[in-house]
Amino acid sequence: MSPVPANRAASAAPVGGTDPAVERTLRRLELTVLRRLDGMLLGDHLGLLPGHGSEKAESREYTVGDDVRRMDWAVTARTTVPHVHDLIADRELETWALVDLTASAEFGTGAWEKRDLAVAATAAVGFLTARTGNRMGAVALTQDGTRVIPARPGRAGLRALLRTLLALPRGAHSRPARRPEPAAATDLATAVQALLRPPRRRGLAVVITDFQSTDLGWQRPLRVLGARHQVLAVEILDPLELALPAVGLLPVVDAETGAFYEVPTSSRRLRERYAAAAAAHRREVGLALRRAGADHLVLRTDSDWLVDVVRFASANRRARGAARRPPVQAAAR
């Protein structure tokens, strides 16, 4: 549950895909990503797909387990150290994104709403992988269930995907009741399973959500997804979900069920318990993602998400580079 202040919980009317506001948002997203990210994160998706290609890449020192058929005899003779050459995967990358656009995403106390940040993260992944004609599709998780947006190649296909996401109607409750009838919460586990059906060739799967539910039933399907694809989990957070301000009696709404609550934030004990519970939940989510073999990127509504993406990508590249280096022998040290 995201604690949406009652005076901010409002539902917007459905927006058409040709609405000028959608087109302006789409152009702004594209310019932001291409200007600030394109050039910071150069490079192909080498390593995302298994198997071998047909083109030779750089040579590196031989390590135990390397295929001897890829020995680079010219470099080996020149350096007197066994070398092998890597191969560039010559298959296109297919990326699928699960984008959480449920009512709980219609909340944000920073520069962004979580919903807008989720679409922006989708755009960043898409524009950085669509440059060579790769395909990208999406599964949008809404209050009414899941909606599959077919994978299309190139930037034209990505623009159509983002236009569809931006045009999906919002579902937050505008008039919370003090005695609401409980509504069913959205099922993230079912949405993750939608990425597994129908079976798709190995590629990149991106799960973009706030992981706010205390039900961690999505662990098992995410682990199955990670066995087949490389998985990137993008966690969208707002600072108010981590700590409550001392503002007295705070009316809040469960955006997905419409339940209305009044939280006495003047109580320091309550604020401390809230912060401790939020931190414990974040640790549980992080541990579950590590167990599933997923990379974990955290984006906040009150920070520069582009800087966070660049730092994450740079750290991952350094880690992959270190993993590819042969171990230093004790005699060499």
Backbone torsions as a table, in degrees:
resi	resn	phi	psi	omega
1	MET	NA	130.0	173.9
2	SER	-95.8	129.2	-176.7
3	PRO	-76.7	84.1	-179.4
4	VAL	-82.6	120.6	176.2
5	PRO	-55.7	139.5	-173.0
6	ALA	-60.7	-35.1	-177.8
7	ASN	-77.5	-4.4	178.8
8	ARG	-108.9	-7.9	-177.6
9	ALA	-81.5	103.6	-179.2
10	ALA	-141.1	142.9	-179.9
11	SER	-101.3	140.8	180.0
12	ALA	-99.0	152.6	177.9
13	ALA	-71.7	150.8	178.6
14	PRO	-56.1	140.5	-178.6
15	VAL	-108.8	132.1	179.1
16	GLY	-72.7	154.3	-178.1
17	GLY	-65.8	-20.2	179.6
18	THR	-100.4	9.3	180.0
19	ASP	-62.9	136.3	-179.9
20	PRO	-57.5	-33.3	179.2
21	ALA	-64.0	-38.5	178.1
22	VAL	-64.6	-43.6	-179.4
23	GLU	-66.1	-39.1	178.4
24	ARG	-64.7	-43.2	178.2
25	THR	-62.3	-41.5	-179.9
26	LEU	-63.9	-44.7	178.9
27	ARG	-64.4	-40.0	179.6
28	ARG	-64.7	-40.9	177.9
29	LEU	-61.8	-45.9	-177.3
30	GLU	-63.7	-44.5	179.9
31	LEU	-65.0	-39.9	179.9
32	THR	-62.4	-47.4	-177.7
33	VAL	-67.5	-47.3	-175.1
34	LEU	-68.1	-36.3	-177.6
35	ARG	-76.4	-41.0	-172.4
36	ARG	-97.0	-28.0	-178.2
37	LEU	-101.0	-40.7	-177.3
38	ASP	-66.9	115.2	-173.5
39	GLY	115.3	-32.0	173.0
40	MET	-81.7	-33.6	-175.3
41	LEU	-117.6	60.1	179.4
42	LEU	-76.0	156.1	176.9
43	GLY	123.9	156.2	179.4
44	ASP	-85.4	-177.7	-178.1
45	HIS	-92.9	34.2	179.3
46	LEU	-57.4	126.8	179.8
47	GLY	104.1	-14.0	179.0
48	LEU	-78.1	-27.4	-176.9
49	LEU	-112.3	144.4	178.9
50	PRO	-81.2	173.9	176.3
51	GLY	85.1	-175.0	-174.4
52	HIS	-123.1	152.5	174.9
53	GLY	-98.9	-157.2	-177.1
54	SER	-117.4	-14.3	-178.3
55	GLU	-98.0	140.5	179.4
56	LYS	-78.1	141.6	174.9
57	ALA	-111.2	-152.0	-178.1
58	GLU	-70.8	155.2	175.6
59	SER	-90.4	152.2	177.2
60	ARG	-146.9	166.2	-179.3
61	GLU	-65.8	143.9	179.7
62	TYR	-67.8	136.6	173.6
63	THR	-126.0	157.4	-177.9
64	VAL	-58.3	129.5	-179.4
65	GLY	105.3	-14.8	178.5
66	ASP	-68.5	149.8	178.0
67	ASP	-72.7	120.2	-177.6
68	VAL	-67.7	-16.7	177.5
69	ARG	-70.7	-12.3	178.7
70	ARG	-102.4	21.6	177.6
71	MET	-63.2	133.9	175.3
72	ASP	-98.4	94.2	-172.0
73	TRP	-70.5	-29.0	-180.0
74	ALA	-66.9	-46.6	178.9
75	VAL	-69.6	-36.3	178.2
76	THR	-61.4	-43.3	179.4
77	ALA	-67.7	-35.3	-176.6
78	ARG	-74.5	-34.8	-175.4
79	THR	-102.9	-11.2	-175.6
80	THR	61.6	16.9	176.2
81	VAL	-121.8	129.6	-179.2
82	PRO	-57.5	130.6	178.4
83	HIS	-128.4	150.3	171.7
84	VAL	-125.3	158.8	176.7
85	HIS	-108.1	137.3	174.8
86	ASP	-75.8	161.2	178.4
87	LEU	-119.3	141.7	179.1
88	ILE	-86.4	124.8	177.4
89	ALA	-65.9	125.6	-174.3
90	ASP	-100.8	19.9	176.9
91	ARG	-102.1	149.1	178.7
92	GLU	-73.4	153.8	-178.9
93	LEU	-92.2	132.9	174.4
94	GLU	-111.6	122.2	-177.6
95	THR	-112.9	134.8	174.4
96	TRP	-124.0	133.9	-178.7
97	ALA	-118.7	132.3	169.6
98	LEU	-97.2	114.9	-174.4
99	VAL	-113.3	117.2	-179.1
100	ASP	-82.1	108.5	178.5
101	LEU	-119.3	32.2	178.1
102	THR	-73.8	176.0	-175.3
103	ALA	-62.0	-29.7	-179.7
104	SER	-66.2	-17.9	178.4
105	ALA	-81.2	-10.1	-178.8
106	GLU	-88.4	59.1	-175.0
107	PHE	-154.6	141.6	177.1
108	GLY	-178.1	130.8	178.4
109	THR	-105.6	-0.1	178.4
110	GLY	-102.0	-146.3	-179.0
111	ALA	-76.1	-17.9	-175.8
112	TRP	-126.5	155.3	160.4
113	GLU	-86.5	153.7	-179.2
114	LYS	-61.9	-35.1	178.7
115	ARG	-62.2	-46.3	-179.9
116	ASP	-65.3	-37.5	179.3
117	LEU	-67.7	-34.5	177.3
118	ALA	-64.6	-42.9	178.2
119	VAL	-67.3	-37.7	178.4
120	ALA	-63.7	-40.4	177.5
121	ALA	-64.0	-38.7	176.0
122	THR	-61.8	-41.8	179.1
123	ALA	-64.1	-40.6	-179.6
124	ALA	-62.2	-47.4	178.1
125	VAL	-62.5	-42.3	-176.4
126	GLY	-67.1	-48.7	-177.5
127	PHE	-67.0	-29.1	-179.6
128	LEU	-82.3	-15.3	178.2
129	THR	-110.4	-8.0	-176.3
130	ALA	-91.7	-0.2	-172.8
131	ARG	-68.0	-23.6	-178.8
132	THR	-109.4	23.2	178.0
133	GLY	82.4	16.8	178.1
134	ASN	-67.7	160.4	-176.9
135	ARG	-100.7	145.3	176.6
136	MET	-141.1	132.7	174.8
137	GLY	-128.1	174.9	-177.1
138	ALA	-148.9	152.4	169.5
139	VAL	-117.5	111.9	-179.1
140	ALA	-90.7	123.7	177.5
141	LEU	-95.1	114.1	-178.7
142	THR	-121.1	177.7	178.2
143	GLN	-64.1	-24.0	-178.4
144	ASP	-95.1	7.3	-179.4
145	GLY	118.5	-155.6	-178.0
146	THR	-104.6	147.8	175.7
147	ARG	-128.9	124.4	-177.8
148	VAL	-93.0	127.6	175.6
149	ILE	-107.9	112.6	-173.1
150	PRO	-58.0	149.4	178.8
151	ALA	-73.0	134.3	177.8
152	ARG	-132.7	152.8	-178.0
153	PRO	-85.6	156.6	170.5
154	GLY	74.9	179.0	-177.9
155	ARG	-73.6	-28.3	176.7
156	ALA	-63.0	-42.3	176.8
157	GLY	-65.0	-38.1	179.3
158	LEU	-66.4	-41.1	178.1
159	ARG	-61.0	-40.2	178.1
160	ALA	-64.0	-39.3	178.5
161	LEU	-63.5	-47.7	-179.1
162	LEU	-65.8	-36.6	178.3
163	ARG	-62.5	-39.0	178.0
164	THR	-66.1	-43.4	178.8
165	LEU	-62.2	-42.9	-178.1
166	LEU	-67.9	-26.7	-176.9
167	ALA	-88.0	-8.3	-179.4
168	LEU	-65.2	137.5	-176.9
169	PRO	-67.9	154.1	176.7
170	ARG	-87.4	157.6	-173.0
171	GLY	-132.7	15.4	-179.4
172	ALA	-68.3	150.4	179.9
173	HIS	-80.2	123.8	-178.3
174	SER	-88.2	-22.1	-178.1
175	ARG	-129.5	79.8	-179.2
176	PRO	-65.7	144.9	178.4
177	ALA	-105.8	152.3	179.5
178	ARG	-74.6	-24.0	176.4
179	ARG	-126.4	70.5	-175.6
180	PRO	-76.9	157.8	170.2
181	GLU	-85.8	121.6	-175.3
182	PRO	-55.6	136.0	177.2
183	ALA	-106.8	157.2	-179.1
184	ALA	-72.8	132.8	177.3
185	ALA	-77.5	154.2	179.8
186	THR	-69.8	149.2	-173.8
187	ASP	-107.0	103.8	-179.5
188	LEU	-69.0	-34.0	-179.2
189	ALA	-61.4	-42.6	178.5
190	THR	-64.6	-37.7	179.3
191	ALA	-66.6	-39.2	177.5
192	VAL	-64.4	-37.9	178.0
193	GLN	-64.0	-26.4	177.9
194	ALA	-65.4	-23.5	176.0
195	LEU	-75.2	-15.2	-179.0
196	LEU	-94.3	-14.1	-177.5
197	ARG	-125.3	128.6	-3.9
198	PRO	-72.6	162.4	178.6
199	PRO	-58.2	129.9	-179.2
200	ARG	-116.0	157.1	179.7
201	ARG	-67.5	158.5	-173.4
202	ARG	-59.6	134.4	-178.3
203	GLY	-165.1	-145.1	-178.2
204	LEU	-112.8	129.6	176.2
205	ALA	-117.5	127.7	-177.8
206	VAL	-118.1	123.5	178.7
207	VAL	-109.8	115.1	-174.8
208	ILE	-116.0	108.5	-177.7
209	THR	-160.2	175.3	179.1
210	ASP	-94.4	-7.9	-179.9
211	PHE	49.5	40.5	-176.7
212	GLN	-81.1	-26.1	-176.2
213	SER	-65.8	137.9	176.9
214	THR	-76.1	-10.4	175.6
215	ASP	-82.2	110.9	-178.5
216	LEU	-96.4	35.1	179.6
217	GLY	-66.8	-9.9	178.5
218	TRP	-77.6	-7.2	-176.7
219	GLN	-60.6	-47.8	-175.9
220	ARG	-64.4	-52.3	178.4
221	PRO	-62.4	-30.9	178.3
222	LEU	-69.4	-35.9	176.6
223	ARG	-65.4	-39.9	176.1
224	VAL	-64.4	-40.0	178.1
225	LEU	-63.6	-39.7	-179.7
226	GLY	-68.8	-23.2	177.2
227	ALA	-73.2	-21.0	-177.6
228	ARG	-104.3	-34.6	-174.3
229	HIS	-128.5	163.5	167.1
230	GLN	-80.6	130.2	-172.4
231	VAL	-114.8	133.1	173.0
232	LEU	-119.7	120.0	177.6
233	ALA	-101.5	120.6	178.4
234	VAL	-107.2	111.8	-178.1
235	GLU	-96.4	122.2	-178.5
236	ILE	-99.8	121.6	-176.6
237	LEU	-125.9	152.8	172.0
238	ASP	-121.0	142.9	-176.4
239	PRO	-59.8	-29.3	-179.6
240	LEU	-70.5	-16.8	176.3
241	GLU	-82.0	-10.6	-179.1
242	LEU	-104.0	-28.3	-179.4
243	ALA	-155.2	139.4	179.6
244	LEU	-91.6	140.1	174.5
245	PRO	-80.9	156.2	178.4
246	ALA	-87.5	88.3	-176.9
247	VAL	-124.6	19.4	180.0
248	GLY	83.0	-144.6	-178.7
249	LEU	-78.6	111.5	-173.8
250	LEU	-106.3	113.6	175.5
251	PRO	-77.7	127.5	-179.3
252	VAL	-131.9	162.2	-177.6
253	VAL	-131.5	136.8	168.0
254	ASP	-76.5	109.2	-170.9
255	ALA	-62.3	-26.3	-175.4
256	GLU	-90.9	-26.7	-179.3
257	THR	-110.1	-17.3	-177.8
258	GLY	83.3	4.0	-179.5
259	ALA	-66.5	137.5	-176.0
260	PHE	-106.8	134.7	-179.5
261	TYR	-136.6	154.4	171.9
262	GLU	-121.3	115.9	-172.8
263	VAL	-104.5	122.2	178.8
264	PRO	-80.2	82.9	-174.8
265	THR	-72.0	-8.0	177.3
266	SER	-70.0	-15.6	179.3
267	SER	-79.8	115.6	179.6
268	ARG	-65.4	-35.7	179.0
269	ARG	-62.9	-42.6	179.2
270	LEU	-63.3	-42.1	-179.8
271	ARG	-63.6	-40.1	179.2
272	GLU	-66.2	-41.8	178.3
273	ARG	-64.3	-39.1	178.9
274	TYR	-62.8	-47.4	-179.3
275	ALA	-63.3	-40.1	179.2
276	ALA	-65.9	-41.9	178.9
277	ALA	-65.6	-39.9	179.0
278	ALA	-65.0	-42.6	179.3
279	ALA	-65.2	-39.9	178.6
280	ALA	-64.0	-39.9	178.9
281	HIS	-65.7	-39.3	178.7
282	ARG	-62.9	-39.0	178.0
283	ARG	-65.3	-40.9	178.5
284	GLU	-62.5	-42.3	179.0
285	VAL	-63.8	-45.6	179.4
286	GLY	-61.2	-41.2	178.9
287	LEU	-65.6	-41.5	179.9
288	ALA	-64.2	-38.3	179.3
289	LEU	-68.3	-39.6	177.4
290	ARG	-63.9	-40.9	179.0
291	ARG	-63.6	-31.5	179.1
292	ALA	-81.4	-4.1	179.8
293	GLY	75.8	23.4	-177.7
294	ALA	-95.9	141.8	168.9
295	ASP	-71.9	145.5	-171.4
296	HIS	-123.1	114.2	177.1
297	LEU	-115.8	127.8	179.7
298	VAL	-108.1	125.2	176.1
299	LEU	-118.7	136.3	-178.7
300	ARG	-115.8	148.9	-178.8
301	THR	-72.8	-15.0	-177.4
302	ASP	-106.7	15.5	-179.9
303	SER	-132.0	171.2	178.9
304	ASP	-79.6	102.5	-174.3
305	TRP	-66.4	-27.9	179.0
306	LEU	-65.7	-40.8	177.5
307	VAL	-64.0	-40.3	178.8
308	ASP	-63.1	-39.7	178.7
309	VAL	-64.4	-44.2	-179.5
310	VAL	-63.1	-44.2	179.5
311	ARG	-62.5	-41.8	-179.8
312	PHE	-63.5	-47.8	-178.7
313	ALA	-64.3	-40.0	179.6
314	SER	-65.1	-42.2	178.6
315	ALA	-64.0	-39.8	179.4
316	ASN	-65.3	-39.2	-180.0
317	ARG	-67.5	-39.3	177.8
318	ARG	-64.8	-39.8	179.6
319	ALA	-65.2	-41.6	179.0
320	ARG	-66.3	-37.2	178.4
321	GLY	-66.0	-39.3	178.8
322	ALA	-67.5	-35.8	-179.0
323	ALA	-68.1	-27.5	-178.1
324	ARG	-82.6	-15.2	-179.2
325	ARG	-74.1	142.3	178.2
326	PRO	-68.2	147.4	-179.4
327	PRO	-64.8	143.4	-179.6
328	VAL	-81.1	125.1	-178.8
329	GLN	-78.3	152.0	-177.6
330	ALA	-62.3	-35.8	179.7
331	ALA	-64.7	-36.5	179.0
332	ALA	-66.5	-38.2	177.3
333	ARG	-65.6	NA	NA
